[in-house]
Amino acid sequence: MSLNSDPSFPNREQNFEPETQSTHQRTLLVVDDEKVLREIIAKVLRREGYLILEAATQEAATEAVHRSGRKLDLLISDMTLPGEGGGLRLFEELRESNPELRAIFISGRTLEEVCQDGPLPEGTAFLEKPFENERLVNTVREILG
């Protein structure tokens, strides 16, 4: 007798919830002027079930958030972006209207170099480039709780 034909055994198909359901369609914004890196990050996180917005600049990032009409759960941004301020400034700007926003900053520089002017804000994490896909996914899961 197969397990699925036993009425006391729950139907696995009915109780199975794929990984994508556990993200509750959280919205993440990936901002990096390096197109290939941005696309890889977006692809990895889409496979995990996240809704991804992408932008190459601070201005494009702000526009993408407003156009989407969605509440942003997480910003993943390069520390240095074209224009003024970079990722930290973008985070501060977006957090004004969304105080619960979290961020992961990425950079080719070390954390010590990045924090020379002071520590990163609360509710943020840091990944030094290059990083493994698994580390990215784990960091996203940790910071979103």
Buried (B, 14 or more C-beta within 10 A) or exposed (E): EEEEEEEEEEEEEEEEEEEEEEBEEBBBBBBBBBEEBBEBBBEBBEEBBBBBBBBBBBEBBBEBBEEEEBEBBBBBBBBBBEEEEBBBBBBEBBBEEEEEBBBBBBBEBEEEEBEEEEEBEEBBBBBBEEEEBEEBBEBBEEBBE
